[in-house]
Amino acid sequence: MKTYCIGILWLIFLLIPSKQLMSSPGKNYYLIITREIFWDEIQPLINKIESNGTIVFALKLEEINNTYLGRDIQEKIRNCI
């Protein structure tokens, strides 16, 4: 897992090795988790990554927090992944 800080924006980039997602051999998959307030700002990055042929799954931290079970946000993110 690589974590980059862009100003106050934290993004989490994860290469997803799931066999279910590997329906297209040779494709790379990235999961980007960001806060809702940065959603519009992250779209150019998503477009750039996708332009290289990488499949991007982008999720809002707030959606993960409201959808998945866990004691804290870290556990909810693990359950999401």
N, C-alpha and C positions, 0 to 999 in steps of 0.2 A: 504494500500500500504506500502510495506517495501522497504526502499532504503538502500543498503549496499555500502560502499566504499571499494574497494580492491585496495590499492595503489592509483593511479590516475584514476582507472577504476570505473566508476559509472554504476551500473546496477539497473534496475528497475524491481522488481518482483511484478507481479500483479496476484492475483487469479481471473480468469475470470468467473463471474457468469452468463454469457449469456445463455439463454435458447436454442439458436441455437447450442451452443457448447456442451450442456448437452445431446447429443444423446446417450452417454454411461453412464448410472446411476452409481454413485459411483466413477467416475473418477475425478481426479483433473486436472486443467488446469493452466498453467503458461504462461505469456507473458514476454519475456525477451527483453529489448531494450538496445542496446549497439552501440558504434561507430564502423564503419567499420574497423578501425585499430586494434580493439580488437577481431574481428570476429573469427580468428583462436584460440585465447587463451580461448574463451568462450566455445568452442566445448566440452572439457572434463566436464565442469559443466553441459551442456545440456545433455550429455550422462549419467551422474550421476543421474540427476533428472528423466530422462526417464527410467532409470533402476528400479526406484521405482514405475513404472506404471503411472507416471504423464505425461500428454500430454503437450508438450512444443511448443510454438509458439515463434520463435526468429526473431526479426526484427532489421535492421540496422537503426540508427538514420538518416543517410543521405537519405535512401529510404523514410522514413516518411516525411522528410523535402521536398523532391522533388515530393512527390505523393499527400499529403493532403493539403487542404487549411487551412489557419489560419494566424492570425496576428504575432504570434511568435511560437517558437518550442513547447512551452507548449500547446498551443491551437491545434497545428497540432497533437501532441500526443493524446490529448483528442479526437479529431475527428477520429483518427485511431482506438482508443479503442472502 
